[in-house]
Amino acid sequence: MKRWLQLLLVAVISVLVLAACGGSDDEEAAAPEETEEATETEEEATEDEGDGETYRVGATQIVEHPSLDAAYQGFQDAINDAGLDVEFDYQNAQNDQNNVKTISDNFVADDVDLIFANSTPSALGALNATKEIPILFTSVTDAVDAGLVEAMDQPGDNITGVVDLHPDGIEMTVEFIDKYFPDANVGLLYNAGEQNSVTQIEAVNEAAEGTSLTLSERTVANSAEVQQAAQSLAGDVDVFYIITDNTVVSALDSVVGVSNEQSIPLVVGEPDSLTKGGFATYGIDYYTIGYRTGEMAVEILQGEKTPGDIEVEYPPAIQLFINKEAAEAQGVEWNDDWDDAEFVETEEEE
């Protein structure tokens, strides 16, 4: 009897052990499937968050003034809106060509992922420094004439962008002056060392052919010469027309002072100069062209396109902007034709 009980106990223990082993095997077999499901979930989460890469973008700007600042802000906003993780290295050349070269060379040495060049001199400096790092420019008047690209539809291997001169901008401005200030002698101030300015002055002269207007030019080498140049023109001209020359615009307050003192209407090249006291312009929104350039940057940084795949673009349509306060200060008689213009107010100095 004892022997039988012992055999029965051994048999029960053996069954329990086998059952336990079988359960362990089933759990181990199921484990890989659960791990695989967890891995798939993690991968999906990673895809939702992006690739997690941080990009480095060098931003080079020739000088500080509202139009260029607005373009840079638009560029940053477009990239941030796309959700990219970007470290921006902003450098201002203070209108010094030596600084332009140093900034560009440093970006190349730092091996940034992309260079944003905010002006013609900045873009030329970047292109001279590298033929490999992608370069996107804006606030450039004529990318072809400046030698940045061969044609608007033929960008360089590593460079493209958005120009700031609407094809009809200068012609419409000259027509405006000719219509509302007939037979006027128009004073032009610019830095002959800025290729973008030379291009615009040539366009002004061409647009003025066949009109009632006479043009008088003065050139400056730096912002300190702007006031004297404006004063030298004041006794001879009926209207000032200040193009988007970086040197003159950076010292526009000097021209505004002369215009207000001598009752000379001040026509400018872009809306931001109206906030400083300019009277009228056919202008573009620099924030918009900066934003579009930022959208190009997103495509390039994510590897969807190269600069050579993206044609150089013109800004969107332009419109008439007027500063009523400046018009009054400069003795301009109001015309009802201007009632539909976009109005801009002079910003108070802080």
C-alpha positions as CSV (number, residue, x, y, z in Angstrom):
1,M,0.0,0.0,0.0
2,K,2.8,2.4,0.9
3,R,4.5,1.5,-2.3
4,W,1.4,2.3,-4.4
5,L,1.0,5.6,-2.6
6,Q,4.6,6.5,-3.3
7,L,4.2,5.7,-7.1
8,L,1.0,7.8,-7.2
9,L,2.7,10.8,-5.6
10,V,5.6,10.6,-8.1
11,A,3.2,10.4,-11.0
12,V,1.3,13.5,-9.8
13,I,4.5,15.5,-9.3
14,S,5.7,14.6,-12.8
15,V,2.4,15.8,-14.3
16,L,2.7,19.1,-12.5
17,V,6.3,19.6,-13.6
18,L,5.4,18.9,-17.2
19,A,2.5,21.3,-17.1
20,A,4.7,24.0,-15.6
21,C,7.4,23.5,-18.4
22,G,4.7,23.6,-21.1
23,G,3.3,26.9,-19.8
24,S,6.8,28.4,-19.8
25,D,7.4,27.4,-23.3
26,D,4.1,29.0,-24.4
27,E,5.0,32.3,-22.7
28,E,8.4,32.3,-24.3
29,A,6.9,31.7,-27.7
30,A,4.5,34.5,-27.2
31,A,7.2,37.0,-26.1
32,P,8.7,37.7,-29.5
33,E,5.3,38.7,-30.9
34,E,4.7,41.2,-28.1
35,T,8.2,42.6,-28.5
36,E,7.6,43.0,-32.3
37,E,4.4,44.9,-31.6
38,A,6.1,47.2,-29.2
39,T,8.9,47.9,-31.7
40,E,6.3,48.8,-34.4
41,T,4.6,51.2,-32.0
42,E,7.9,52.9,-31.2
43,E,8.8,53.3,-34.9
44,E,5.4,54.9,-35.6
45,A,5.9,57.3,-32.8
46,T,9.4,58.2,-34.1
47,E,7.9,58.8,-37.6
48,D,5.3,61.2,-36.1
49,E,8.0,63.2,-34.4
50,G,10.2,63.5,-37.5
51,D,13.8,62.3,-37.9
52,G,14.9,64.2,-34.9
53,E,17.9,65.8,-36.8
54,T,19.1,69.2,-35.8
55,Y,20.2,71.4,-38.7
56,R,22.6,74.4,-38.6
57,V,21.8,77.4,-40.8
58,G,24.2,80.4,-41.1
59,A,22.4,83.7,-41.9
60,T,24.6,86.5,-43.3
61,Q,23.1,90.0,-43.7
62,I,24.9,93.1,-45.1
63,V,23.4,95.7,-42.7
64,E,20.5,96.1,-40.3
65,H,17.4,97.8,-41.6
66,P,13.7,97.0,-41.5
67,S,13.3,95.4,-44.9
68,L,16.2,93.0,-44.5
69,D,15.1,92.2,-40.9
70,A,11.6,91.4,-42.1
71,A,13.0,89.1,-44.7
72,Y,15.1,87.2,-42.1
73,Q,12.1,86.9,-39.8
74,G,10.0,85.5,-42.6
75,F,12.8,83.0,-43.4
76,Q,12.9,81.8,-39.8
77,D,9.2,81.6,-39.4
78,A,8.8,79.4,-42.5
79,I,11.3,76.9,-41.2
80,N,9.8,76.9,-37.7
81,D,6.3,76.4,-39.1
82,A,7.6,73.3,-40.9
83,G,8.6,71.8,-37.6
84,L,12.3,71.5,-38.3
85,D,14.8,71.7,-35.5
86,V,17.2,74.4,-36.7
87,E,20.0,76.3,-35.0
88,F,20.4,79.8,-36.6
89,D,23.7,81.6,-36.6
90,Y,22.9,85.2,-37.5
91,Q,25.8,87.5,-38.5
92,N,25.5,91.1,-39.6
93,A,28.4,92.5,-41.7
94,Q,27.7,96.2,-40.7
95,N,28.0,97.1,-44.4
96,D,31.6,96.1,-44.4
97,Q,32.8,93.9,-47.3
98,N,35.7,92.5,-45.2
99,N,33.1,91.3,-42.7
100,V,31.1,89.7,-45.5
101,K,34.0,87.5,-46.4
102,T,34.9,86.6,-42.9
103,I,31.3,85.6,-42.1
104,S,31.1,83.4,-45.1
105,D,34.4,81.8,-44.5
106,N,33.4,81.0,-40.9
107,F,30.2,79.4,-42.0
108,V,32.2,77.1,-44.4
109,A,34.7,76.3,-41.6
110,D,31.8,75.4,-39.3
111,D,30.3,73.2,-42.0
112,V,26.8,74.6,-41.7
113,D,24.0,72.7,-43.5
114,L,22.7,75.8,-45.4
115,I,23.6,79.5,-45.8
116,F,20.9,82.2,-45.9
117,A,22.3,85.3,-47.7
118,N,20.2,88.4,-47.1
119,S,21.4,90.9,-49.7
120,T,23.4,90.9,-52.9
121,P,26.8,91.4,-51.2
122,S,26.0,88.7,-48.7
123,A,25.1,86.2,-51.5
124,L,28.2,87.0,-53.5
125,G,30.3,86.5,-50.4
126,A,28.7,83.2,-49.7
127,L,29.1,81.9,-53.3
128,N,32.7,83.0,-53.4
129,A,33.3,81.0,-50.2
130,T,31.7,77.7,-51.2
131,K,30.4,75.8,-54.2
132,E,29.2,72.9,-52.1
133,I,27.1,74.2,-49.2
134,P,23.5,75.1,-50.3
135,I,22.9,78.9,-50.5
136,L,19.6,80.6,-50.5
137,F,19.4,84.3,-51.1
138,T,16.8,87.1,-50.9
139,S,16.8,90.9,-50.9
140,V,18.8,90.6,-54.1
141,T,17.8,92.9,-56.9
142,D,19.1,91.1,-60.0
143,A,20.6,87.7,-59.4
144,V,21.6,87.3,-63.0
145,D,23.4,90.7,-63.4
146,A,25.1,90.1,-60.1
147,G,26.6,86.9,-61.3
148,L,24.8,84.7,-58.8
149,V,23.0,82.6,-61.4
150,E,23.1,82.3,-65.2
151,A,19.3,82.9,-65.6
152,M,16.2,83.0,-63.4
153,D,15.3,79.5,-64.7
154,Q,18.9,78.3,-64.4
155,P,19.9,78.4,-60.7
156,G,23.4,77.4,-59.7
157,D,24.4,74.0,-58.5
158,N,24.3,75.2,-54.9
159,I,22.5,78.6,-55.1
160,T,19.0,79.9,-55.7
161,G,16.5,82.2,-54.0
162,V,13.9,85.0,-54.3
163,V,14.8,88.4,-55.7
164,D,13.3,91.6,-54.2
165,L,12.7,93.6,-57.4
166,H,9.4,93.1,-59.1
167,P,9.8,93.3,-62.9
168,D,7.4,96.2,-63.0
169,G,8.4,98.0,-59.8
170,I,10.7,100.7,-61.1
171,E,8.7,101.4,-64.2
172,M,5.5,101.9,-62.2
173,T,7.3,104.2,-59.8
174,V,8.7,106.3,-62.6
175,E,5.3,106.5,-64.1
176,F,3.8,107.6,-60.8
177,I,6.4,110.4,-60.5
178,D,5.8,111.5,-64.1
179,K,2.0,111.5,-63.7
180,Y,1.7,113.4,-60.4
181,F,5.0,115.5,-60.6
182,P,5.3,116.3,-64.3
183,D,8.5,117.9,-65.5
184,A,10.2,117.2,-62.2
185,N,13.9,116.9,-61.8
186,V,14.3,113.7,-59.8
187,G,17.2,113.3,-57.4
188,L,18.8,109.8,-57.1
189,L,21.2,108.9,-54.3
190,Y,23.1,105.6,-54.3
191,N,26.3,103.8,-53.6
192,A,28.0,102.9,-56.9
193,G,29.8,100.1,-55.2
194,E,26.6,98.2,-54.7
195,Q,25.9,96.1,-57.8
196,N,22.2,95.9,-57.0
197,S,22.0,99.7,-56.9
198,V,23.8,100.2,-60.2
199,T,21.3,97.8,-61.8
200,Q,18.4,99.8,-60.4
201,I,19.7,103.1,-61.5
202,E,20.2,101.8,-65.0
203,A,16.5,100.7,-64.9
204,V,15.4,104.1,-63.6
205,N,17.2,105.8,-66.5
206,E,15.6,103.5,-69.0
207,A,12.1,103.9,-67.6
208,A,12.5,107.7,-67.6
209,E,13.2,107.8,-71.3
210,G,10.3,109.4,-73.2
211,T,8.8,110.9,-70.0
212,S,8.8,114.6,-68.9
213,L,11.3,113.8,-66.1
214,T,15.0,114.9,-65.7
215,L,17.3,112.8,-63.5
216,S,20.1,114.1,-61.3
217,E,22.5,111.6,-59.6
218,R,24.8,111.7,-56.6
219,T,26.9,108.7,-55.3
220,V,28.1,108.0,-51.8
221,A,30.7,105.6,-50.5
222,N,29.2,105.2,-47.0
223,S,26.3,106.3,-44.9
224,A,28.1,109.3,-43.4
225,E,28.1,110.9,-46.8
226,V,24.3,110.6,-47.4
227,Q,23.2,113.8,-45.7
228,Q,25.7,116.0,-47.5
229,A,24.8,114.4,-50.9
230,A,21.1,115.0,-50.2
231,Q,21.7,118.6,-49.3
232,S,23.8,119.1,-52.5
233,L,20.8,117.9,-54.6
234,A,18.1,119.8,-52.6
235,G,18.5,123.1,-54.4
236,D,18.0,121.5,-57.9
237,V,15.5,118.7,-57.6
238,D,11.7,118.5,-57.2
239,V,11.5,114.9,-56.0
240,F,13.8,112.4,-54.4
241,Y,13.7,108.8,-55.5
242,I,15.6,106.5,-53.2
243,I,16.0,103.0,-54.5
244,T,16.7,100.0,-52.3
245,D,20.4,100.9,-51.8
246,N,21.6,99.4,-48.6
247,T,24.0,102.3,-47.8
248,V,21.5,105.1,-48.3
249,V,18.5,103.3,-46.7
250,S,20.6,102.7,-43.6
251,A,20.9,106.5,-43.3
252,L,17.4,107.4,-44.7
253,D,16.7,109.7,-41.7
254,S,19.2,112.1,-43.2
255,V,17.3,112.2,-46.5
256,V,13.9,112.5,-44.7
257,G,15.2,115.5,-42.8
258,V,16.3,117.3,-46.0
259,S,13.0,116.4,-47.7
260,N,10.9,117.8,-44.8
261,E,13.0,120.9,-44.5
262,Q,12.9,121.7,-48.3
263,S,9.4,120.4,-49.0
264,I,10.7,117.8,-51.5
265,P,8.5,114.6,-51.9
266,L,10.5,111.5,-51.0
267,V,9.6,108.5,-53.1
268,V,11.3,105.3,-51.9
269,G,11.9,101.7,-53.1
270,E,10.1,99.7,-50.4
271,P,7.3,100.0,-47.8
272,D,9.6,99.8,-44.7
273,S,11.2,103.1,-45.8
274,L,7.8,104.7,-45.5
275,T,7.8,104.0,-41.7
276,K,10.9,106.2,-41.5
277,G,9.3,109.1,-43.3
278,G,9.2,108.3,-47.0
279,F,6.1,109.5,-48.9
280,A,5.3,106.8,-51.5
281,T,6.4,103.6,-53.1
282,Y,5.3,100.7,-55.3
283,G,6.6,98.0,-53.0
284,I,6.7,94.4,-51.9
285,D,6.4,92.7,-48.6
286,Y,9.9,91.6,-47.5
287,Y,8.6,89.2,-44.9
288,T,6.8,87.4,-47.7
289,I,9.9,86.9,-49.9
290,G,11.8,85.8,-46.8
291,Y,9.1,83.3,-45.9
292,R,9.1,81.9,-49.5
293,T,12.9,81.5,-49.2
294,G,12.4,79.6,-45.9
295,E,10.0,77.2,-47.7
296,M,12.8,76.5,-50.2
297,A,15.2,75.9,-47.3
298,V,12.8,73.2,-45.8
299,E,12.8,71.3,-49.1
300,I,16.6,71.4,-49.3
301,L,17.3,70.5,-45.7
302,Q,15.0,67.6,-45.8
303,G,16.7,66.3,-49.0
304,E,13.6,66.7,-51.2
305,K,15.4,69.1,-53.6
306,T,18.7,70.7,-54.3
307,P,19.2,74.4,-55.1
308,G,19.6,73.4,-58.7
309,D,16.1,72.0,-58.7
310,I,14.5,75.3,-57.7
311,E,14.2,78.2,-60.1
312,V,14.9,81.8,-58.9
313,E,11.6,83.5,-58.1
314,Y,10.2,87.0,-58.4
315,P,8.2,88.6,-55.5
316,P,4.4,88.5,-55.7
317,A,2.4,91.4,-57.1
318,I,3.2,94.9,-55.9
319,Q,1.0,97.8,-54.9
320,L,1.0,101.5,-54.0
321,F,1.9,102.4,-50.4
322,I,1.6,106.0,-49.1
323,N,2.5,107.7,-45.8
324,K,0.0,110.5,-45.4
325,E,1.9,112.1,-42.6
326,A,5.1,112.3,-44.7
327,A,3.1,113.7,-47.7
328,E,1.9,116.6,-45.5
329,A,5.4,117.1,-44.1
330,Q,6.9,117.3,-47.6
331,G,4.2,119.7,-49.0
332,V,2.5,117.1,-51.2
333,E,-1.0,118.1,-52.4
334,W,-3.3,115.1,-51.9
335,N,-4.7,113.4,-55.0
336,D,-8.0,111.4,-54.8
337,D,-6.4,108.7,-57.0
338,W,-4.4,107.7,-53.9
339,D,-7.4,106.9,-51.8
340,D,-7.1,103.2,-52.6
341,A,-3.5,102.9,-51.6
342,E,-2.2,101.0,-48.7
343,F,-1.4,103.5,-45.9
344,V,1.6,103.4,-43.7
345,E,2.4,105.5,-40.7
346,T,5.7,106.9,-39.6
347,E,7.1,105.0,-36.6
348,E,8.2,107.1,-33.6
349,E,11.8,106.8,-32.7
350,E,12.5,105.1,-29.4
